[in-house]
């Protein structure tokens, strides 16, 4: 089993992003100073830009809402299929061929 790294606390992420946005040092150095990878820092900056509305993309709330909507759609599709099968089963006795 692969050990997944523990997510960093949200407050830590916000602090790192705030420091990186000041542009007082290269991203590589900021990432090293905080003990994260430069790729991780770039991802956090991208997500922060989306959340702030300065970059196109789905915010966390929109993403959560979309995920929930998709779950609900799957459930409704399953319920509709059960109903179709029930109607087909019950109607076979009404209209014998």
N, CA, C and O atoms as CSV, one atom per row, in Angstrom:
chain,resi,resn,atom,element,x,y,z
A,1,UNK,N,N,0.838,-1.173,0.000
A,1,UNK,CA,C,0.000,0.000,0.000
A,1,UNK,C,C,0.891,1.247,0.000
A,1,UNK,O,O,1.896,1.311,0.708
A,2,UNK,N,N,0.499,2.231,-0.808
A,2,UNK,CA,C,1.269,3.465,-0.912
A,2,UNK,C,C,0.774,4.440,0.148
A,2,UNK,O,O,-0.427,4.675,0.278
A,3,UNK,N,N,1.713,5.005,0.907
A,3,UNK,CA,C,1.345,5.998,1.902
A,3,UNK,C,C,1.109,7.329,1.206
A,3,UNK,O,O,1.999,7.867,0.548
A,4,UNK,N,N,-0.086,7.845,1.358
A,4,UNK,CA,C,-0.413,9.146,0.796
A,4,UNK,C,C,0.050,10.212,1.786
A,4,UNK,O,O,-0.133,10.064,2.995
A,5,UNK,N,N,0.643,11.273,1.278
A,5,UNK,CA,C,1.055,12.332,2.199
A,5,UNK,C,C,-0.167,12.972,2.842
A,5,UNK,O,O,-1.221,13.103,2.219
A,6,UNK,N,N,-0.006,13.361,4.083
A,6,UNK,CA,C,-1.107,14.021,4.775
A,6,UNK,C,C,-1.290,15.414,4.196
A,6,UNK,O,O,-0.313,16.110,3.920
A,7,UNK,N,N,-2.544,15.822,4.011
A,7,UNK,CA,C,-2.738,17.175,3.472
A,7,UNK,C,C,-2.279,18.235,4.468
A,7,UNK,O,O,-2.384,18.068,5.683
A,8,UNK,N,N,-1.778,19.302,3.924
A,8,UNK,CA,C,-1.344,20.403,4.773
A,8,UNK,C,C,-2.572,21.151,5.274
A,8,UNK,O,O,-3.576,21.233,4.568
A,9,UNK,N,N,-2.503,21.693,6.475
A,9,UNK,CA,C,-3.641,22.465,6.999
A,9,UNK,C,C,-3.940,23.673,6.102
A,9,UNK,O,O,-3.032,24.257,5.512
A,10,UNK,N,N,-5.202,24.030,6.011
A,10,UNK,CA,C,-5.627,25.131,5.160
A,10,UNK,C,C,-4.921,26.448,5.528
A,10,UNK,O,O,-4.549,27.226,4.649
A,11,UNK,N,N,-4.746,26.679,6.808
A,11,UNK,CA,C,-4.080,27.908,7.259
A,11,UNK,C,C,-2.638,27.964,6.749
A,11,UNK,O,O,-2.161,29.020,6.332
A,12,UNK,N,N,-1.947,26.815,6.785
A,12,UNK,CA,C,-0.581,26.738,6.281
A,12,UNK,C,C,-0.553,27.070,4.795
A,12,UNK,O,O,0.296,27.836,4.339
A,13,UNK,N,N,-1.493,26.486,4.039
A,13,UNK,CA,C,-1.559,26.754,2.597
A,13,UNK,C,C,-1.770,28.242,2.324
A,13,UNK,O,O,-1.106,28.828,1.469
A,14,UNK,N,N,-2.705,28.847,3.067
A,14,UNK,CA,C,-2.973,30.278,2.876
A,14,UNK,C,C,-1.729,31.121,3.161
A,14,UNK,O,O,-1.430,32.073,2.440
A,15,UNK,N,N,-1.020,30.758,4.212
A,15,UNK,CA,C,0.197,31.501,4.566
A,15,UNK,C,C,1.257,31.388,3.479
A,15,UNK,O,O,1.886,32.381,3.115
A,16,UNK,N,N,1.452,30.190,2.967
A,16,UNK,CA,C,2.457,29.972,1.921
A,16,UNK,C,C,2.070,30.749,0.666
A,16,UNK,O,O,2.918,31.392,0.047
A,17,UNK,N,N,0.798,30.692,0.290
A,17,UNK,CA,C,0.327,31.421,-0.893
A,17,UNK,C,C,0.533,32.928,-0.700
A,17,UNK,O,O,0.963,33.619,-1.623
A,18,UNK,N,N,0.232,33.428,0.483
A,18,UNK,CA,C,0.406,34.858,0.759
A,18,UNK,C,C,1.866,35.269,0.593
A,18,UNK,O,O,2.158,36.317,0.017
A,19,UNK,N,N,2.774,34.450,1.094
A,19,UNK,CA,C,4.207,34.741,0.958
A,19,UNK,C,C,4.607,34.705,-0.517
A,19,UNK,O,O,5.341,35.576,-0.984
A,20,UNK,N,N,4.129,33.707,-1.242
A,20,UNK,CA,C,4.499,33.559,-2.654
A,20,UNK,C,C,3.963,34.722,-3.482
A,20,UNK,O,O,4.617,35.165,-4.427
A,21,UNK,N,N,2.779,35.218,-3.134
A,21,UNK,CA,C,2.194,36.326,-3.897
A,21,UNK,C,C,2.945,37.634,-3.704
A,21,UNK,O,O,2.822,38.542,-4.527
A,22,UNK,N,N,3.711,37.745,-2.647
A,22,UNK,CA,C,4.518,38.953,-2.427
A,22,UNK,C,C,5.659,39.042,-3.432
A,22,UNK,O,O,6.198,40.120,-3.681
A,23,UNK,N,N,6.021,37.897,-4.007
A,23,UNK,CA,C,7.080,37.814,-5.020
A,23,UNK,C,C,8.412,38.381,-4.541
A,23,UNK,O,O,9.154,38.995,-5.309
A,24,UNK,N,N,8.702,38.167,-3.265
A,24,UNK,CA,C,9.967,38.652,-2.721
A,24,UNK,C,C,11.097,37.646,-2.909
A,24,UNK,O,O,12.263,37.959,-2.666
A,25,UNK,N,N,10.747,36.445,-3.339
A,25,UNK,CA,C,11.739,35.398,-3.592
A,25,UNK,C,C,11.194,34.495,-4.694
A,25,UNK,O,O,9.985,34.455,-4.921
A,26,UNK,N,N,12.070,33.774,-5.375
A,26,UNK,CA,C,11.609,32.832,-6.404
A,26,UNK,C,C,10.742,31.736,-5.779
A,26,UNK,O,O,10.944,31.357,-4.626
A,27,UNK,N,N,9.777,31.232,-6.550
A,27,UNK,CA,C,8.891,30.176,-6.060
A,27,UNK,C,C,9.680,28.972,-5.569
A,27,UNK,O,O,9.326,28.353,-4.566
A,28,UNK,N,N,10.738,28.651,-6.275
A,28,UNK,CA,C,11.573,27.508,-5.888
A,28,UNK,C,C,12.093,27.676,-4.455
A,28,UNK,O,O,12.075,26.730,-3.666
A,29,UNK,N,N,12.552,28.881,-4.130
A,29,UNK,CA,C,13.093,29.148,-2.791
A,29,UNK,C,C,11.993,29.131,-1.735
A,29,UNK,O,O,12.185,28.593,-0.645
A,30,UNK,N,N,10.850,29.713,-2.052
A,30,UNK,CA,C,9.722,29.732,-1.107
A,30,UNK,C,C,9.283,28.309,-0.800
A,30,UNK,O,O,9.069,27.953,0.359
A,31,UNK,N,N,9.152,27.501,-1.843
A,31,UNK,CA,C,8.744,26.099,-1.651
A,31,UNK,C,C,9.755,25.374,-0.766
A,31,UNK,O,O,9.377,24.643,0.149
A,32,UNK,N,N,11.026,25.579,-1.042
A,32,UNK,CA,C,12.083,24.929,-0.252
A,32,UNK,C,C,12.024,25.376,1.203
A,32,UNK,O,O,12.154,24.561,2.116
A,33,UNK,N,N,11.824,26.687,1.415
A,33,UNK,CA,C,11.765,27.222,2.777
A,33,UNK,C,C,10.605,26.626,3.588
A,33,UNK,O,O,10.716,26.426,4.797
A,34,UNK,N,N,9.502,26.350,2.903
A,34,UNK,CA,C,8.330,25.797,3.596
A,34,UNK,C,C,8.277,24.269,3.574
A,34,UNK,O,O,7.369,23.664,4.144
A,35,UNK,N,N,9.249,23.657,2.917
A,35,UNK,CA,C,9.319,22.194,2.903
A,35,UNK,C,C,8.295,21.527,1.997
A,35,UNK,O,O,7.832,20.423,2.282
A,36,UNK,N,N,7.944,22.196,0.906
A,36,UNK,CA,C,7.026,21.617,-0.071
A,36,UNK,C,C,7.694,21.676,-1.440
A,36,UNK,O,O,8.717,22.338,-1.615
A,37,UNK,N,N,7.105,20.979,-2.406
A,37,UNK,CA,C,7.680,21.014,-3.752
A,37,UNK,C,C,7.209,22.263,-4.482
A,37,UNK,O,O,6.179,22.846,-4.143
A,38,UNK,N,N,7.963,22.655,-5.468
A,38,UNK,CA,C,7.595,23.822,-6.265
A,38,UNK,C,C,6.287,23.556,-7.014
A,38,UNK,O,O,5.463,24.458,-7.172
A,39,UNK,N,N,6.101,22.325,-7.471
A,39,UNK,CA,C,4.859,21.952,-8.151
A,39,UNK,C,C,3.669,22.101,-7.216
A,39,UNK,O,O,2.614,22.595,-7.616
A,40,UNK,N,N,3.840,21.675,-5.980
A,40,UNK,CA,C,2.780,21.807,-4.971
A,40,UNK,C,C,2.424,23.281,-4.786
A,40,UNK,O,O,1.247,23.637,-4.751
A,41,UNK,N,N,3.429,24.127,-4.670
A,41,UNK,CA,C,3.210,25.559,-4.488
A,41,UNK,C,C,2.480,26.151,-5.692
A,41,UNK,O,O,1.558,26.950,-5.527
A,42,UNK,N,N,2.884,25.767,-6.896
A,42,UNK,CA,C,2.219,26.271,-8.099
A,42,UNK,C,C,0.751,25.840,-8.129
A,42,UNK,O,O,-0.120,26.616,-8.526
A,43,UNK,N,N,0.482,24.608,-7.711
A,43,UNK,CA,C,-0.903,24.137,-7.647
A,43,UNK,C,C,-1.712,24.955,-6.655
A,43,UNK,O,O,-2.848,25.337,-6.936
A,44,UNK,N,N,-1.126,25.225,-5.492
A,44,UNK,CA,C,-1.822,26.026,-4.475
A,44,UNK,C,C,-2.102,27.429,-4.986
A,44,UNK,O,O,-3.179,27.974,-4.745
A,45,UNK,N,N,-1.141,28.020,-5.691
A,45,UNK,CA,C,-1.331,29.357,-6.252
A,45,UNK,C,C,-2.450,29.349,-7.301
A,45,UNK,O,O,-3.288,30.250,-7.328
A,46,UNK,N,N,-2.454,28.341,-8.153
A,46,UNK,CA,C,-3.491,28.227,-9.185
A,46,UNK,C,C,-4.864,28.106,-8.539
A,46,UNK,O,O,-5.805,28.793,-8.938
A,47,UNK,N,N,-4.979,27.228,-7.537
A,47,UNK,CA,C,-6.263,27.051,-6.848
A,47,UNK,C,C,-6.692,28.320,-6.125
A,47,UNK,O,O,-7.877,28.655,-6.110
A,48,UNK,N,N,-5.744,29.024,-5.530
A,48,UNK,CA,C,-6.063,30.275,-4.837
A,48,UNK,C,C,-6.552,31.320,-5.835
A,48,UNK,O,O,-7.479,32.071,-5.534
A,49,UNK,N,N,-5.944,31.378,-7.012
A,49,UNK,CA,C,-6.380,32.321,-8.046
A,49,UNK,C,C,-7.810,32.008,-8.498
A,49,UNK,O,O,-8.606,32.919,-8.727
A,50,UNK,N,N,-8.127,30.729,-8.621
A,50,UNK,CA,C,-9.485,30.330,-9.002
A,50,UNK,C,C,-10.474,30.730,-7.910
A,50,UNK,O,O,-11.534,31.287,-8.193
A,51,UNK,N,N,-10.118,30.440,-6.665
A,51,UNK,CA,C,-11.003,30.787,-5.538
A,51,UNK,C,C,-11.219,32.296,-5.458
A,51,UNK,O,O,-12.308,32.751,-5.110
A,52,UNK,N,N,-10.182,33.075,-5.780
A,52,UNK,CA,C,-10.265,34.531,-5.711
A,52,UNK,C,C,-10.947,35.142,-6.934
A,52,UNK,O,O,-11.233,36.340,-6.959
A,53,UNK,N,N,-11.205,34.315,-7.947
A,53,UNK,CA,C,-11.867,34.802,-9.152
A,53,UNK,C,C,-10.944,35.484,-10.147
A,53,UNK,O,O,-11.418,36.115,-11.091
A,54,UNK,N,N,-9.641,35.370,-9.954
A,54,UNK,CA,C,-8.697,35.993,-10.881
A,54,UNK,C,C,-8.276,35.045,-11.991
A,54,UNK,O,O,-7.536,35.429,-12.897
A,55,UNK,N,N,-8.744,33.818,-11.921
A,55,UNK,CA,C,-8.415,32.809,-12.929
A,55,UNK,C,C,-9.672,31.989,-13.170
A,55,UNK,O,O,-10.390,31.675,-12.221
A,56,UNK,N,N,-9.957,31.631,-14.434
A,56,UNK,CA,C,-11.151,30.823,-14.694
A,56,UNK,C,C,-11.001,29.409,-14.134
A,56,UNK,O,O,-9.905,28.852,-14.086
A,57,UNK,N,N,-12.107,28.860,-13.723
A,57,UNK,CA,C,-12.114,27.500,-13.196
A,57,UNK,C,C,-13.182,27.364,-12.130
A,57,UNK,O,O,-13.796,28.345,-11.710
A,58,UNK,N,N,-13.391,26.128,-11.700
A,58,UNK,CA,C,-14.394,25.858,-10.670
A,58,UNK,C,C,-13.809,26.110,-9.291
A,58,UNK,O,O,-12.718,25.637,-8.973
A,59,UNK,N,N,-14.533,26.851,-8.483
A,59,UNK,CA,C,-14.113,27.044,-7.097
A,59,UNK,C,C,-14.386,25.753,-6.337
A,59,UNK,O,O,-15.045,24.851,-6.856
A,60,UNK,N,N,-13.893,25.663,-5.135
A,60,UNK,CA,C,-14.115,24.471,-4.320
A,60,UNK,C,C,-15.609,24.259,-4.086
A,60,UNK,O,O,-16.095,23.132,-4.173
A,61,UNK,N,N,-16.337,25.333,-3.792
A,61,UNK,CA,C,-17.780,25.211,-3.567
A,61,UNK,C,C,-18.499,24.725,-4.817
A,61,UNK,O,O,-19.377,23.866,-4.739
A,62,UNK,N,N,-18.125,25.277,-5.974
A,62,UNK,CA,C,-18.742,24.852,-7.231
A,62,UNK,C,C,-18.423,23.395,-7.530
A,62,UNK,O,O,-19.283,22.646,-7.993
A,63,UNK,N,N,-17.195,22.999,-7.265
A,63,UNK,CA,C,-16.788,21.619,-7.489
A,63,UNK,C,C,-17.566,20.667,-6.580
A,63,UNK,O,O,-18.018,19.609,-7.018
A,64,UNK,N,N,-17.716,21.054,-5.303
A,64,UNK,CA,C,-18.490,20.229,-4.363
A,64,UNK,C,C,-19.940,20.125,-4.806
A,64,UNK,O,O,-20.541,19.051,-4.755
A,65,UNK,N,N,-20.499,21.253,-5.243
A,65,UNK,CA,C,-21.889,21.267,-5.694
A,65,UNK,C,C,-22.070,20.384,-6.927
A,65,UNK,O,O,-23.056,19.654,-7.026
A,66,UNK,N,N,-21.142,20.445,-7.848
A,66,UNK,CA,C,-21.197,19.627,-9.054
A,66,UNK,C,C,-21.096,18.147,-8.704
A,66,UNK,O,O,-21.821,17.325,-9.264
A,67,UNK,N,N,-20.199,17.803,-7.780
A,67,UNK,CA,C,-20.045,16.413,-7.344
A,67,UNK,C,C,-21.350,15.895,-6.740
A,67,UNK,O,O,-21.784,14.784,-7.044
A,68,UNK,N,N,-21.967,16.703,-5.887
A,68,UNK,CA,C,-23.235,16.309,-5.263
A,68,UNK,C,C,-24.342,16.175,-6.303
A,68,UNK,O,O,-25.154,15.254,-6.226
A,69,UNK,N,N,-24.382,17.082,-7.270
A,69,UNK,CA,C,-25.394,17.020,-8.325
A,69,UNK,C,C,-25.228,15.740,-9.150
A,69,UNK,O,O,-26.214,15.097,-9.509
A,70,UNK,N,N,-23.997,15.382,-9.443
A,70,UNK,CA,C,-23.747,14.150,-10.211
A,70,UNK,C,C,-24.180,12.912,-9.431
A,70,UNK,O,O,-24.733,11.971,-10.001
A,71,UNK,N,N,-23.921,12.920,-8.111
A,71,UNK,CA,C,-24.377,11.801,-7.276
A,71,UNK,C,C,-25.891,11.684,-7.326
A,71,UNK,O,O,-26.440,10.593,-7.474
A,72,UNK,N,N,-26.563,12.840,-7.200
A,72,UNK,CA,C,-28.031,12.871,-7.203
A,72,UNK,C,C,-28.573,12.389,-8.543
A,72,UNK,O,O,-29.558,11.652,-8.586
A,73,UNK,N,N,-27.939,12.799,-9.627
A,73,UNK,CA,C,-28.362,12.356,-10.961
A,73,UNK,C,C,-28.225,10.841,-11.078
A,73,UNK,O,O,-29.131,10.179,-11.583
A,74,UNK,N,N,-27.099,10.281,-10.616
A,74,UNK,CA,C,-26.914,8.822,-10.667
A,74,UNK,C,C,-28.008,8.108,-9.887
A,74,UNK,O,O,-28.561,7.112,-10.354
A,75,UNK,N,N,-28.322,8.619,-8.694
A,75,UNK,CA,C,-29.365,8.027,-7.867
A,75,UNK,C,C,-30.721,8.098,-8.576
A,75,UNK,O,O,-31.459,7.113,-8.603
A,76,UNK,N,N,-31.044,9.247,-9.143
A,76,UNK,CA,C,-32.320,9.396,-9.844
A,76,UNK,C,C,-32.391,8.485,-11.072
A,76,UNK,O,O,-33.448,7.932,-11.375
A,77,UNK,N,N,-31.272,8.331,-11.773
A,77,UNK,CA,C,-31.250,7.418,-12.922
A,77,UNK,C,C,-31.482,5.981,-12.474
A,77,UNK,O,O,-32.192,5.232,-13.146
A,78,UNK,N,N,-30.892,5.586,-11.346
A,78,UNK,CA,C,-31.106,4.240,-10.818
A,78,UNK,C,C,-32.565,4.049,-10.418
A,78,UNK,O,O,-33.158,3.006,-10.696
A,79,UNK,N,N,-33.146,5.061,-9.761
A,79,UNK,CA,C,-34.549,4.971,-9.352
A,79,UNK,C,C,-35.464,4.873,-10.577
A,79,UNK,O,O,-36.431,4.112,-10.571
A,80,UNK,N,N,-35.155,5.642,-11.624
A,80,UNK,CA,C,-35.950,5.598,-12.849
A,80,UNK,C,C,-35.872,4.215,-13.490
A,80,UNK,O,O,-36.873,3.700,-13.988
A,81,UNK,N,N,-34.684,3.618,-13.476
A,81,UNK,CA,C,-34.523,2.273,-14.045
A,81,UNK,C,C,-35.339,1.253,-13.255
A,81,UNK,O,O,-35.971,0.380,-13.850
A,82,UNK,N,N,-35.334,1.346,-11.944
A,82,UNK,CA,C,-36.135,0.441,-11.112
A,82,UNK,C,C,-37.613,0.601,-11.460
A,82,UNK,O,O,-38.340,-0.384,-11.582
A,83,UNK,N,N,-38.050,1.850,-11.618
A,83,UNK,CA,C,-39.452,2.100,-11.956
A,83,UNK,C,C,-39.799,1.533,-13.332
A,83,UNK,O,O,-40.870,0.949,-13.503
A,84,UNK,N,N,-38.908,1.698,-14.320
A,84,UNK,CA,C,-39.154,1.137,-15.656
A,84,UNK,C,C,-39.300,-0.373,-15.588
A,84,UNK,O,O,-40.189,-0.952,-16.213
A,85,UNK,N,N,-38.421,-1.002,-14.826
A,85,UNK,CA,C,-38.481,-2.461,-14.702
A,85,UNK,C,C,-39.753,-2.897,-13.975
A,85,UNK,O,O,-40.364,-3.902,-14.338
A,86,UNK,N,N,-40.149,-2.146,-12.957
A,86,UNK,CA,C,-41.372,-2.481,-12.217
A,86,UNK,C,C,-42.588,-2.339,-13.117
A,86,UNK,O,O,-43.473,-3.195,-13.093
A,87,UNK,N,N,-42.650,-1.291,-13.900
A,87,UNK,CA,C,-43.771,-1.085,-14.813
A,87,UNK,C,C,-43.804,-2.206,-15.847
A,87,UNK,O,O,-44.871,-2.746,-16.140
A,88,UNK,N,N,-42.656,-2.557,-16.398
A,88,UNK,CA,C,-42.592,-3.637,-17.386
A,88,UNK,C,C,-43.044,-4.952,-16.766
A,88,UNK,O,O,-43.777,-5.711,-17.402
A,89,UNK,N,N,-42.626,-5.232,-15.553
A,89,UNK,CA,C,-43.005,-6.473,-14.869
A,89,UNK,C,C,-44.504,-6.500,-14.596
A,89,UNK,O,O,-45.168,-7.503,-14.856
A,90,UNK,N,N,-45.027,-5.416,-14.078
A,90,UNK,CA,C,-46.447,-5.373,-13.727
A,90,UNK,C,C,-47.345,-5.328,-14.960
A,90,UNK,O,O,-48.455,-5.858,-14.930
A,91,UNK,N,N,-46.887,-4.710,-16.031
A,91,UNK,CA,C,-47.736,-4.595,-17.235
A,91,UNK,C,C,-47.737,-5.872,-18.057
A,91,UNK,O,O,-48.578,-6.004,-18.947
A,92,UNK,N,N,-46.856,-6.805,-17.814
A,92,UNK,CA,C,-46.863,-8.050,-18.589
A,92,UNK,C,C,-48.121,-8.863,-18.304
A,92,UNK,O,O,-48.582,-9.590,-19.184
A,93,UNK,N,N,-48.690,-8.764,-17.110
A,93,UNK,CA,C,-49.913,-9.490,-16.788
A,93,UNK,C,C,-51.149,-8.770,-17.336
A,93,UNK,O,O,-52.180,-9.400,-17.567
A,94,UNK,N,N,-51.049,-7.468,-17.543
A,94,UNK,CA,C,-52.202,-6.691,-18.020
A,94,UNK,C,C,-52.423,-6.925,-19.511
A,94,UNK,O,O,-53.564,-7.056,-19.954
A,95,UNK,N,N,-51.352,-6.979,-20.284
A,95,UNK,CA,C,-51.443,-7.150,-21.731
A,95,UNK,C,C,-50.719,-8.421,-22.162
A,95,UNK,O,O,-49.636,-8.335,-22.740
A,96,UNK,N,N,-51.286,-9.601,-21.897
A,96,UNK,CA,C,-50.602,-10.833,-22.304
A,96,UNK,C,C,-50.547,-10.933,-23.829
A,96,UNK,O,O,-51.478,-10.525,-24.523
A,97,UNK,N,N,-49.462,-11.472,-24.327
A,97,UNK,CA,C,-49.290,-11.585,-25.778
A,97,UNK,C,C,-49.581,-12.982,-26.240
A,97,UNK,O,O,-49.488,-13.270,-27.433
